[in-house]
Structure formats: C-alpha cells, structure tokens
Amino acid sequence: MSKYLLVTLVLLIAVTVWRHKHRKTVARRPRPASPRPAAAMVRCAHCGVHLPQTDAVPAGQQHYCSPAHRQLGPRPGPQSV
C-alpha cells in the first residue's frame, strides 16, 4: 500500500514541477505586436497604380504617384492596370 502512495506522491510532485516550469516559459514569451490599421489606398490618375494615400501627391480631388505624373495630368479614357 505504501508503494502506491509513494508512486502517487512522486507523480504529483513531478506534475507540479512541470506545470510550474511551463507557466514560467509561457510568461516569458513576447506578446505579438498589435496589427497596424489599414492605410487608405488611392489610385494614380495618370497611370492607375494604387498606393497609400500618405505617399500620394494630391492635386485637388486627384492623386498621383509622383510629381512627374501630376504634371502630366490625368490620362484620358479607361485606365488599364
């Protein structure tokens, strides 16, 4: 009877030690960074490329991908991408 009690006690101690160590490793893991909010995308009025609004060159209601395309102005007709 004492043999089973000793085995149970050893198993209980082993599980307790394992859980204690496992809990420490989980606490050390770095938390993932929060995702960035999606940037508003706009389309270049000249070439049709999509780019973040913060990188676009504005001209009134139009947006351009570069100052050179802003000088060329909007392309007439449907834009193929």
PDB file of N, CA, C and O in Angstrom:
ATOM      1  N   MET A   1       0.813  -1.187   0.000  1.00  0.00           N
ATOM      2  CA  MET A   1       0.000   0.000   0.000  1.00  0.00           C
ATOM      3  C   MET A   1       0.866   1.264   0.000  1.00  0.00           C
ATOM      4  O   MET A   1       0.556   2.227  -0.701  1.00  0.00           O
ATOM      5  N   SER A   2       1.941   1.264   0.777  1.00  0.00           N
ATOM      6  CA  SER A   2       2.813   2.437   0.833  1.00  0.00           C
ATOM      7  C   SER A   2       3.551   2.634  -0.490  1.00  0.00           C
ATOM      8  O   SER A   2       3.954   3.752  -0.812  1.00  0.00           O
ATOM      9  N   LYS A   3       3.733   1.543  -1.270  1.00  0.00           N
ATOM     10  CA  LYS A   3       4.384   1.644  -2.576  1.00  0.00           C
ATOM     11  C   LYS A   3       3.535   2.503  -3.509  1.00  0.00           C
ATOM     12  O   LYS A   3       4.078   3.358  -4.209  1.00  0.00           O
ATOM     13  N   TYR A   4       2.236   2.302  -3.536  1.00  0.00           N
ATOM     14  CA  TYR A   4       1.340   3.088  -4.389  1.00  0.00           C
ATOM     15  C   TYR A   4       1.260   4.535  -3.927  1.00  0.00           C
ATOM     16  O   TYR A   4       1.181   5.449  -4.748  1.00  0.00           O
ATOM     17  N   LEU A   5       1.281   4.742  -2.635  1.00  0.00           N
ATOM     18  CA  LEU A   5       1.271   6.088  -2.098  1.00  0.00           C
ATOM     19  C   LEU A   5       2.544   6.833  -2.488  1.00  0.00           C
ATOM     20  O   LEU A   5       2.480   8.013  -2.831  1.00  0.00           O
ATOM     21  N   LEU A   6       3.692   6.173  -2.444  1.00  0.00           N
ATOM     22  CA  LEU A   6       4.963   6.774  -2.825  1.00  0.00           C
ATOM     23  C   LEU A   6       4.980   7.119  -4.317  1.00  0.00           C
ATOM     24  O   LEU A   6       5.435   8.201  -4.687  1.00  0.00           O
ATOM     25  N   VAL A   7       4.494   6.223  -5.179  1.00  0.00           N
ATOM     26  CA  VAL A   7       4.439   6.470  -6.621  1.00  0.00           C
ATOM     27  C   VAL A   7       3.508   7.644  -6.914  1.00  0.00           C
ATOM     28  O   VAL A   7       3.836   8.497  -7.739  1.00  0.00           O
ATOM     29  N   THR A   8       2.374   7.698  -6.264  1.00  0.00           N
ATOM     30  CA  THR A   8       1.422   8.789  -6.458  1.00  0.00           C
ATOM     31  C   THR A   8       2.030  10.114  -6.019  1.00  0.00           C
ATOM     32  O   THR A   8       1.869  11.126  -6.701  1.00  0.00           O
ATOM     33  N   LEU A   9       2.717  10.116  -4.900  1.00  0.00           N
ATOM     34  CA  LEU A   9       3.357  11.319  -4.400  1.00  0.00           C
ATOM     35  C   LEU A   9       4.450  11.810  -5.355  1.00  0.00           C
ATOM     36  O   LEU A   9       4.551  13.010  -5.608  1.00  0.00           O
ATOM     37  N   VAL A  10       5.268  10.899  -5.885  1.00  0.00           N
ATOM     38  CA  VAL A  10       6.312  11.270  -6.847  1.00  0.00           C
ATOM     39  C   VAL A  10       5.693  11.839  -8.121  1.00  0.00           C
ATOM     40  O   VAL A  10       6.182  12.839  -8.647  1.00  0.00           O
ATOM     41  N   LEU A  11       4.630  11.220  -8.623  1.00  0.00           N
ATOM     42  CA  LEU A  11       3.952  11.725  -9.825  1.00  0.00           C
ATOM     43  C   LEU A  11       3.349  13.107  -9.578  1.00  0.00           C
ATOM     44  O   LEU A  11       3.436  13.983 -10.438  1.00  0.00           O
ATOM     45  N   LEU A  12       2.750  13.303  -8.430  1.00  0.00           N
ATOM     46  CA  LEU A  12       2.156  14.593  -8.093  1.00  0.00           C
ATOM     47  C   LEU A  12       3.229  15.686  -8.045  1.00  0.00           C
ATOM     48  O   LEU A  12       3.015  16.788  -8.550  1.00  0.00           O
ATOM     49  N   ILE A  13       4.373  15.386  -7.445  1.00  0.00           N
ATOM     50  CA  ILE A  13       5.475  16.354  -7.390  1.00  0.00           C
ATOM     51  C   ILE A  13       6.004  16.635  -8.795  1.00  0.00           C
ATOM     52  O   ILE A  13       6.287  17.787  -9.124  1.00  0.00           O
ATOM     53  N   ALA A  14       6.142  15.605  -9.624  1.00  0.00           N
ATOM     54  CA  ALA A  14       6.638  15.790 -11.000  1.00  0.00           C
ATOM     55  C   ALA A  14       5.696  16.664 -11.811  1.00  0.00           C
ATOM     56  O   ALA A  14       6.143  17.549 -12.540  1.00  0.00           O
ATOM     57  N   VAL A  15       4.398  16.423 -11.691  1.00  0.00           N
ATOM     58  CA  VAL A  15       3.422  17.232 -12.434  1.00  0.00           C
ATOM     59  C   VAL A  15       3.448  18.669 -11.945  1.00  0.00           C
ATOM     60  O   VAL A  15       3.364  19.596 -12.751  1.00  0.00           O
ATOM     61  N   THR A  16       3.562  18.871 -10.641  1.00  0.00           N
ATOM     62  CA  THR A  16       3.602  20.229 -10.089  1.00  0.00           C
ATOM     63  C   THR A  16       4.832  20.984 -10.581  1.00  0.00           C
ATOM     64  O   THR A  16       4.736  22.150 -10.963  1.00  0.00           O
ATOM     65  N   VAL A  17       5.985  20.321 -10.574  1.00  0.00           N
ATOM     66  CA  VAL A  17       7.218  20.965 -11.058  1.00  0.00           C
ATOM     67  C   VAL A  17       7.106  21.270 -12.543  1.00  0.00           C
ATOM     68  O   VAL A  17       7.505  22.349 -12.980  1.00  0.00           O
ATOM     69  N   TRP A  18       6.573  20.342 -13.322  1.00  0.00           N
ATOM     70  CA  TRP A  18       6.430  20.564 -14.776  1.00  0.00           C
ATOM     71  C   TRP A  18       5.504  21.748 -15.054  1.00  0.00           C
ATOM     72  O   TRP A  18       5.813  22.586 -15.901  1.00  0.00           O
ATOM     73  N   ARG A  19       4.377  21.823 -14.352  1.00  0.00           N
ATOM     74  CA  ARG A  19       3.430  22.922 -14.561  1.00  0.00           C
ATOM     75  C   ARG A  19       4.052  24.256 -14.166  1.00  0.00           C
ATOM     76  O   ARG A  19       3.838  25.270 -14.828  1.00  0.00           O
ATOM     77  N   HIS A  20       4.827  24.247 -13.077  1.00  0.00           N
ATOM     78  CA  HIS A  20       5.476  25.482 -12.626  1.00  0.00           C
ATOM     79  C   HIS A  20       6.476  25.979 -13.676  1.00  0.00           C
ATOM     80  O   HIS A  20       6.513  27.173 -13.971  1.00  0.00           O
ATOM     81  N   LYS A  21       7.277  25.087 -14.238  1.00  0.00           N
ATOM     82  CA  LYS A  21       8.241  25.477 -15.272  1.00  0.00           C
ATOM     83  C   LYS A  21       7.532  25.902 -16.554  1.00  0.00           C
ATOM     84  O   LYS A  21       7.953  26.857 -17.206  1.00  0.00           O
ATOM     85  N   HIS A  22       6.478  25.212 -16.913  1.00  0.00           N
ATOM     86  CA  HIS A  22       5.730  25.538 -18.131  1.00  0.00           C
ATOM     87  C   HIS A  22       5.095  26.920 -18.005  1.00  0.00           C
ATOM     88  O   HIS A  22       5.075  27.681 -18.972  1.00  0.00           O
ATOM     89  N   ARG A  23       4.594  27.238 -16.863  1.00  0.00           N
ATOM     90  CA  ARG A  23       3.970  28.537 -16.638  1.00  0.00           C
ATOM     91  C   ARG A  23       4.999  29.654 -16.781  1.00  0.00           C
ATOM     92  O   ARG A  23       4.666  30.723 -17.293  1.00  0.00           O
ATOM     93  N   LYS A  24       6.226  29.441 -16.348  1.00  0.00           N
ATOM     94  CA  LYS A  24       7.273  30.452 -16.480  1.00  0.00           C
ATOM     95  C   LYS A  24       7.650  30.684 -17.935  1.00  0.00           C
ATOM     96  O   LYS A  24       7.865  31.829 -18.332  1.00  0.00           O
ATOM     97  N   THR A  25       7.735  29.629 -18.741  1.00  0.00           N
ATOM     98  CA  THR A  25       8.107  29.808 -20.150  1.00  0.00           C
ATOM     99  C   THR A  25       7.005  30.517 -20.908  1.00  0.00           C
ATOM    100  O   THR A  25       7.296  31.287 -21.823  1.00  0.00           O
ATOM    101  N   VAL A  26       5.762  30.287 -20.562  1.00  0.00           N
ATOM    102  CA  VAL A  26       4.659  30.973 -21.233  1.00  0.00           C
ATOM    103  C   VAL A  26       4.702  32.452 -20.889  1.00  0.00           C
ATOM    104  O   VAL A  26       4.437  33.292 -21.750  1.00  0.00           O
ATOM    105  N   ALA A  27       5.033  32.790 -19.643  1.00  0.00           N
ATOM    106  CA  ALA A  27       5.086  34.188 -19.233  1.00  0.00           C
ATOM    107  C   ALA A  27       6.229  34.932 -19.918  1.00  0.00           C
ATOM    108  O   ALA A  27       6.127  36.146 -20.098  1.00  0.00           O
ATOM    109  N   ARG A  28       7.309  34.261 -20.306  1.00  0.00           N
ATOM    110  CA  ARG A  28       8.460  34.903 -20.936  1.00  0.00           C
ATOM    111  C   ARG A  28       8.260  35.194 -22.413  1.00  0.00           C
ATOM    112  O   ARG A  28       8.975  36.021 -22.977  1.00  0.00           O
ATOM    113  N   ARG A  29       7.313  34.540 -23.043  1.00  0.00           N
ATOM    114  CA  ARG A  29       7.104  34.751 -24.484  1.00  0.00           C
ATOM    115  C   ARG A  29       6.673  36.189 -24.742  1.00  0.00           C
ATOM    116  O   ARG A  29       5.786  36.702 -24.059  1.00  0.00           O
ATOM    117  N   PRO A  30       7.289  36.839 -25.718  1.00  0.00           N
ATOM    118  CA  PRO A  30       6.866  38.207 -26.030  1.00  0.00           C
ATOM    119  C   PRO A  30       5.480  38.208 -26.676  1.00  0.00           C
ATOM    120  O   PRO A  30       5.132  37.318 -27.452  1.00  0.00           O
ATOM    121  N   ARG A  31       4.731  39.198 -26.343  1.00  0.00           N
ATOM    122  CA  ARG A  31       3.385  39.306 -26.918  1.00  0.00           C
ATOM    123  C   ARG A  31       3.501  39.845 -28.341  1.00  0.00           C
ATOM    124  O   ARG A  31       4.335  40.709 -28.611  1.00  0.00           O
ATOM    125  N   PRO A  32       2.687  39.349 -29.231  1.00  0.00           N
ATOM    126  CA  PRO A  32       2.754  39.855 -30.609  1.00  0.00           C
ATOM    127  C   PRO A  32       2.305  41.316 -30.666  1.00  0.00           C
ATOM    128  O   PRO A  32       1.416  41.742 -29.929  1.00  0.00           O
ATOM    129  N   ALA A  33       2.935  42.059 -31.550  1.00  0.00           N
ATOM    130  CA  ALA A  33       2.596  43.471 -31.707  1.00  0.00           C
ATOM    131  C   ALA A  33       1.193  43.596 -32.277  1.00  0.00           C
ATOM    132  O   ALA A  33       0.748  42.759 -33.062  1.00  0.00           O
ATOM    133  N   SER A  34       0.517  44.637 -31.877  1.00  0.00           N
ATOM    134  CA  SER A  34      -0.836  44.832 -32.397  1.00  0.00           C
ATOM    135  C   SER A  34      -0.742  45.206 -33.873  1.00  0.00           C
ATOM    136  O   SER A  34       0.157  45.953 -34.261  1.00  0.00           O
ATOM    137  N   PRO A  35      -1.642  44.706 -34.691  1.00  0.00           N
ATOM    138  CA  PRO A  35      -1.568  44.994 -36.124  1.00  0.00           C
ATOM    139  C   PRO A  35      -1.831  46.474 -36.402  1.00  0.00           C
ATOM    140  O   PRO A  35      -2.619  47.128 -35.719  1.00  0.00           O
ATOM    141  N   ARG A  36      -1.151  46.970 -37.417  1.00  0.00           N
ATOM    142  CA  ARG A  36      -1.342  48.364 -37.804  1.00  0.00           C
ATOM    143  C   ARG A  36      -2.691  48.517 -38.498  1.00  0.00           C
ATOM    144  O   ARG A  36      -3.158  47.593 -39.164  1.00  0.00           O
ATOM    145  N   PRO A  37      -3.307  49.663 -38.345  1.00  0.00           N
ATOM    146  CA  PRO A  37      -4.557  49.885 -39.070  1.00  0.00           C
ATOM    147  C   PRO A  37      -4.279  49.962 -40.575  1.00  0.00           C
ATOM    148  O   PRO A  37      -3.211  50.412 -40.988  1.00  0.00           O
ATOM    149  N   ALA A  38      -5.209  49.538 -41.361  1.00  0.00           N
ATOM    150  CA  ALA A  38      -5.036  49.542 -42.816  1.00  0.00           C
ATOM    151  C   ALA A  38      -4.960  50.979 -43.326  1.00  0.00           C
ATOM    152  O   ALA A  38      -5.718  51.848 -42.895  1.00  0.00           O
ATOM    153  N   ALA A  39      -4.035  51.209 -44.247  1.00  0.00           N
ATOM    154  CA  ALA A  39      -3.878  52.534 -44.831  1.00  0.00           C
ATOM    155  C   ALA A  39      -4.873  52.715 -45.965  1.00  0.00           C
ATOM    156  O   ALA A  39      -5.175  51.774 -46.699  1.00  0.00           O
ATOM    157  N   ALA A  40      -5.377  53.928 -46.098  1.00  0.00           N
ATOM    158  CA  ALA A  40      -6.291  54.243 -47.199  1.00  0.00           C
ATOM    159  C   ALA A  40      -5.498  54.227 -48.499  1.00  0.00           C
ATOM    160  O   ALA A  40      -4.435  54.841 -48.592  1.00  0.00           O
ATOM    161  N   MET A  41      -6.013  53.526 -49.496  1.00  0.00           N
ATOM    162  CA  MET A  41      -5.322  53.416 -50.776  1.00  0.00           C
ATOM    163  C   MET A  41      -6.010  54.313 -51.798  1.00  0.00           C
ATOM    164  O   MET A  41      -7.235  54.441 -51.800  1.00  0.00           O
ATOM    165  N   VAL A  42      -5.213  54.931 -52.666  1.00  0.00           N
ATOM    166  CA  VAL A  42      -5.728  55.765 -53.753  1.00  0.00           C
ATOM    167  C   VAL A  42      -5.089  55.314 -55.058  1.00  0.00           C
ATOM    168  O   VAL A  42      -4.093  54.591 -55.064  1.00  0.00           O
ATOM    169  N   ARG A  43      -5.676  55.751 -56.149  1.00  0.00           N
ATOM    170  CA  ARG A  43      -5.194  55.360 -57.474  1.00  0.00           C
ATOM    171  C   ARG A  43      -4.618  56.577 -58.190  1.00  0.00           C
ATOM    172  O   ARG A  43      -5.210  57.657 -58.180  1.00  0.00           O
ATOM    173  N   CYS A  44      -3.473  56.391 -58.801  1.00  0.00           N
ATOM    174  CA  CYS A  44      -2.854  57.474 -59.570  1.00  0.00           C
ATOM    175  C   CYS A  44      -3.754  57.785 -60.756  1.00  0.00           C
ATOM    176  O   CYS A  44      -4.150  56.887 -61.499  1.00  0.00           O
ATOM    177  N   ALA A  45      -4.077  59.076 -60.929  1.00  0.00           N
ATOM    178  CA  ALA A  45      -4.965  59.489 -62.016  1.00  0.00           C
ATOM    179  C   ALA A  45      -4.305  59.353 -63.376  1.00  0.00           C
ATOM    180  O   ALA A  45      -4.995  59.366 -64.396  1.00  0.00           O
ATOM    181  N   HIS A  46      -2.988  59.222 -63.417  1.00  0.00           N
ATOM    182  CA  HIS A  46      -2.299  59.112 -64.702  1.00  0.00           C
ATOM    183  C   HIS A  46      -2.046  57.655 -65.104  1.00  0.00           C
ATOM    184  O   HIS A  46      -2.432  57.237 -66.195  1.00  0.00           O
ATOM    185  N   CYS A  47      -1.398  56.885 -64.227  1.00  0.00           N
ATOM    186  CA  CYS A  47      -1.008  55.520 -64.616  1.00  0.00           C
ATOM    187  C   CYS A  47      -1.891  54.437 -63.997  1.00  0.00           C
ATOM    188  O   CYS A  47      -1.850  53.288 -64.437  1.00  0.00           O
ATOM    189  N   GLY A  48      -2.681  54.780 -62.993  1.00  0.00           N
ATOM    190  CA  GLY A  48      -3.596  53.810 -62.412  1.00  0.00           C
ATOM    191  C   GLY A  48      -3.015  52.955 -61.291  1.00  0.00           C
ATOM    192  O   GLY A  48      -3.710  52.085 -60.766  1.00  0.00           O
ATOM    193  N   VAL A  49      -1.764  53.182 -60.913  1.00  0.00           N
ATOM    194  CA  VAL A  49      -1.164  52.387 -59.839  1.00  0.00           C
ATOM    195  C   VAL A  49      -1.814  52.768 -58.508  1.00  0.00           C
ATOM    196  O   VAL A  49      -2.124  53.937 -58.275  1.00  0.00           O
ATOM    197  N   HIS A  50      -2.017  51.783 -57.644  1.00  0.00           N
ATOM    198  CA  HIS A  50      -2.578  52.028 -56.317  1.00  0.00           C
ATOM    199  C   HIS A  50      -1.438  52.207 -55.323  1.00  0.00           C
ATOM    200  O   HIS A  50      -0.451  51.473 -55.354  1.00  0.00           O
ATOM    201  N   LEU A  51      -1.586  53.194 -54.440  1.00  0.00           N
ATOM    202  CA  LEU A  51      -0.569  53.471 -53.435  1.00  0.00           C
ATOM    203  C   LEU A  51      -1.245  54.044 -52.193  1.00  0.00           C
ATOM    204  O   LEU A  51      -2.365  54.549 -52.273  1.00  0.00           O
ATOM    205  N   PRO A  52      -0.562  53.968 -51.035  1.00  0.00           N
ATOM    206  CA  PRO A  52      -1.152  54.546 -49.826  1.00  0.00           C
ATOM    207  C   PRO A  52      -1.373  56.045 -49.991  1.00  0.00           C
ATOM    208  O   PRO A  52      -0.574  56.734 -50.625  1.00  0.00           O
ATOM    209  N   GLN A  53      -2.443  56.531 -49.425  1.00  0.00           N
ATOM    210  CA  GLN A  53      -2.780  57.942 -49.566  1.00  0.00           C
ATOM    211  C   GLN A  53      -1.695  58.836 -48.971  1.00  0.00           C
ATOM    212  O   GLN A  53      -1.485  59.957 -49.434  1.00  0.00           O
ATOM    213  N   THR A  54      -1.007  58.337 -47.945  1.00  0.00           N
ATOM    214  CA  THR A  54       0.056  59.138 -47.328  1.00  0.00           C
ATOM    215  C   THR A  54       1.252  59.322 -48.264  1.00  0.00           C
ATOM    216  O   THR A  54       2.001  60.286 -48.106  1.00  0.00           O
ATOM    217  N   ASP A  55       1.452  58.423 -49.237  1.00  0.00           N
ATOM    218  CA  ASP A  55       2.561  58.525 -50.188  1.00  0.00           C
ATOM    219  C   ASP A  55       2.164  59.229 -51.479  1.00  0.00           C
ATOM    220  O   ASP A  55       3.030  59.533 -52.299  1.00  0.00           O
ATOM    221  N   ALA A  56       0.889  59.493 -51.678  1.00  0.00           N
ATOM    222  CA  ALA A  56       0.400  60.069 -52.932  1.00  0.00           C
ATOM    223  C   ALA A  56       0.663  61.572 -52.982  1.00  0.00           C
ATOM    224  O   ALA A  56       0.795  62.236 -51.953  1.00  0.00           O
ATOM    225  N   VAL A  57       0.736  62.090 -54.215  1.00  0.00           N
ATOM    226  CA  VAL A  57       0.881  63.526 -54.456  1.00  0.00           C
ATOM    227  C   VAL A  57      -0.513  64.043 -54.808  1.00  0.00           C
ATOM    228  O   VAL A  57      -1.022  63.745 -55.888  1.00  0.00           O
ATOM    229  N   PRO A  58      -1.137  64.812 -53.916  1.00  0.00           N
ATOM    230  CA  PRO A  58      -2.508  65.271 -54.172  1.00  0.00           C
ATOM    231  C   PRO A  58      -2.546  66.472 -55.113  1.00  0.00           C
ATOM    232  O   PRO A  58      -1.627  67.290 -55.152  1.00  0.00           O
ATOM    233  N   ALA A  59      -3.625  66.545 -55.857  1.00  0.00           N
ATOM    234  CA  ALA A  59      -3.895  67.705 -56.711  1.00  0.00           C
ATOM    235  C   ALA A  59      -5.414  67.836 -56.810  1.00  0.00           C
ATOM    236  O   ALA A  59      -6.041  67.244 -57.689  1.00  0.00           O
ATOM    237  N   GLY A  60      -5.986  68.606 -55.913  1.00  0.00           N
ATOM    238  CA  GLY A  60      -7.445  68.732 -55.870  1.00  0.00           C
ATOM    239  C   GLY A  60      -8.064  67.408 -55.446  1.00  0.00           C
ATOM    240  O   GLY A  60      -7.724  66.867 -54.394  1.00  0.00           O
ATOM    241  N   GLN A  61      -8.972  66.887 -56.265  1.00  0.00           N
ATOM    242  CA  GLN A  61      -9.614  65.605 -55.992  1.00  0.00           C
ATOM    243  C   GLN A  61      -8.822  64.429 -56.544  1.00  0.00           C
ATOM    244  O   GLN A  61      -9.166  63.279 -56.269  1.00  0.00           O
ATOM    245  N   GLN A  62      -7.770  64.687 -57.315  1.00  0.00           N
ATOM    246  CA  GLN A  62      -6.958  63.647 -57.932  1.00  0.00           C
ATOM    247  C   GLN A  62      -5.747  63.317 -57.048  1.00  0.00           C
ATOM    248  O   GLN A  62      -5.311  64.133 -56.237  1.00  0.00           O
ATOM    249  N   HIS A  63      -5.224  62.115 -57.226  1.00  0.00           N
ATOM    250  CA  HIS A  63      -3.999  61.697 -56.552  1.00  0.00           C
ATOM    251  C   HIS A  63      -3.050  61.126 -57.605  1.00  0.00           C
ATOM    252  O   HIS A  63      -3.479  60.489 -58.568  1.00  0.00           O
ATOM    253  N   TYR A  64      -1.762  61.364 -57.405  1.00  0.00           N
ATOM    254  CA  TYR A  64      -0.749  60.906 -58.347  1.00  0.00           C
ATOM    255  C   TYR A  64       0.353  60.183 -57.590  1.00  0.00           C
ATOM    256  O   TYR A  64       0.564  60.423 -56.401  1.00  0.00           O
ATOM    257  N   CYS A  65       1.059  59.289 -58.292  1.00  0.00           N
ATOM    258  CA  CYS A  65       2.126  58.517 -57.658  1.00  0.00           C
ATOM    259  C   CYS A  65       3.440  59.279 -57.627  1.00  0.00           C
ATOM    260  O   CYS A  65       4.340  58.909 -56.873  1.00  0.00           O
ATOM    261  N   SER A  66       3.578  60.333 -58.425  1.00  0.00           N
ATOM    262  CA  SER A  66       4.818  61.107 -58.455  1.00  0.00           C
ATOM    263  C   SER A  66       4.522  62.525 -58.947  1.00  0.00           C
ATOM    264  O   SER A  66       3.489  62.769 -59.570  1.00  0.00           O
ATOM    265  N   PRO A  67       5.430  63.451 -58.664  1.00  0.00           N
ATOM    266  CA  PRO A  67       5.244  64.813 -59.183  1.00  0.00           C
ATOM    267  C   PRO A  67       5.242  64.854 -60.717  1.00  0.00           C
ATOM    268  O   PRO A  67       4.565  65.694 -61.312  1.00  0.00           O
ATOM    269  N   ALA A  68       5.994  63.956 -61.357  1.00  0.00           N
ATOM    270  CA  ALA A  68       6.020  63.932 -62.829  1.00  0.00           C
ATOM    271  C   ALA A  68       4.642  63.569 -63.387  1.00  0.00           C
ATOM    272  O   ALA A  68       4.197  64.165 -64.367  1.00  0.00           O
ATOM    273  N   HIS A  69       3.971  62.607 -62.779  1.00  0.00           N
ATOM    274  CA  HIS A  69       2.636  62.235 -63.251  1.00  0.00           C
ATOM    275  C   HIS A  69       1.624  63.331 -62.919  1.00  0.00           C
ATOM    276  O   HIS A  69       0.629  63.492 -63.625  1.00  0.00           O
ATOM    277  N   ARG A  70       1.874  64.078 -61.855  1.00  0.00           N
ATOM    278  CA  ARG A  70       0.989  65.200 -61.530  1.00  0.00           C
ATOM    279  C   ARG A  70       1.087  66.262 -62.617  1.00  0.00           C
ATOM    280  O   ARG A  70       0.080  66.855 -63.004  1.00  0.00           O
ATOM    281  N   GLN A  71       2.323  66.506 -63.116  1.00  0.00           N
ATOM    282  CA  GLN A  71       2.495  67.490 -64.187  1.00  0.00           C
ATOM    283  C   GLN A  71       1.853  67.018 -65.485  1.00  0.00           C
ATOM    284  O   GLN A  71       1.331  67.835 -66.245  1.00  0.00           O
ATOM    285  N   LEU A  72       1.882  65.696 -65.756  1.00  0.00           N
ATOM    286  CA  LEU A  72       1.276  65.168 -66.976  1.00  0.00           C
ATOM    287  C   LEU A  72      -0.242  65.190 -66.915  1.00  0.00           C
ATOM    288  O   LEU A  72      -0.906  65.224 -67.951  1.00  0.00           O
ATOM    289  N   GLY A  73      -0.789  65.172 -65.721  1.00  0.00           N
ATOM    290  CA  GLY A  73      -2.243  65.242 -65.550  1.00  0.00           C
ATOM    291  C   GLY A  73      -2.896  63.881 -65.732  1.00  0.00           C
ATOM    292  O   GLY A  73      -2.222  62.884 -65.989  1.00  0.00           O
ATOM    293  N   PRO A  74      -4.217  63.854 -65.596  1.00  0.00           N
ATOM    294  CA  PRO A  74      -4.933  62.581 -65.717  1.00  0.00           C
ATOM    295  C   PRO A  74      -4.916  62.065 -67.152  1.00  0.00           C
ATOM    296  O   PRO A  74      -4.973  62.839 -68.108  1.00  0.00           O
ATOM    297  N   ARG A  75      -4.836  60.759 -67.282  1.00  0.00           N
ATOM    298  CA  ARG A  75      -4.842  60.122 -68.590  1.00  0.00           C
ATOM    299  C   ARG A  75      -6.303  60.028 -69.053  1.00  0.00           C
ATOM    300  O   ARG A  75      -7.166  59.579 -68.298  1.00  0.00           O
ATOM    301  N   PRO A  76      -6.573  60.442 -70.269  1.00  0.00           N
ATOM    302  CA  PRO A  76      -7.954  60.348 -70.764  1.00  0.00           C
ATOM    303  C   PRO A  76      -8.321  58.899 -71.088  1.00  0.00           C
ATOM    304  O   PRO A  76      -7.463  58.096 -71.456  1.00  0.00           O
ATOM    305  N   GLY A  77      -9.590  58.583 -70.949  1.00  0.00           N
ATOM    306  CA  GLY A  77     -10.077  57.254 -71.302  1.00  0.00           C
ATOM    307  C   GLY A  77      -9.881  56.261 -70.155  1.00  0.00           C
ATOM    308  O   GLY A  77      -9.370  56.607 -69.089  1.00  0.00           O
ATOM    309  N   PRO A  78     -10.304  55.009 -70.405  1.00  0.00           N
ATOM    310  CA  PRO A  78     -10.175  53.974 -69.360  1.00  0.00           C
ATOM    311  C   PRO A  78      -8.721  53.629 -69.110  1.00  0.00           C
ATOM    312  O   PRO A  78      -7.911  53.551 -70.034  1.00  0.00           O
ATOM    313  N   GLN A  79      -8.412  53.426 -67.851  1.00  0.00           N
ATOM    314  CA  GLN A  79      -7.037  53.074 -67.483  1.00  0.00           C
ATOM    315  C   GLN A  79      -6.941  51.572 -67.343  1.00  0.00           C
ATOM    316  O   GLN A  79      -7.743  50.953 -66.642  1.00  0.00           O
ATOM    317  N   SER A  80      -5.955  50.979 -68.013  1.00  0.00           N
ATOM    318  CA  SER A  80      -5.736  49.540 -67.851  1.00  0.00           C
ATOM    319  C   SER A  80      -4.684  49.338 -66.792  1.00  0.00           C
ATOM    320  O   SER A  80      -3.686  50.057 -66.752  1.00  0.00           O
ATOM    321  N   VAL A  81      -4.905  48.356 -65.928  1.00  0.00           N
ATOM    322  CA  VAL A  81      -3.964  48.089 -64.852  1.00  0.00           C
ATOM    323  C   VAL A  81      -3.261  46.804 -65.090  1.00  0.00           C
ATOM    324  O   VAL A  81      -2.421  46.402 -64.286  1.00  0.00           O
TER     325      VAL A  81
END
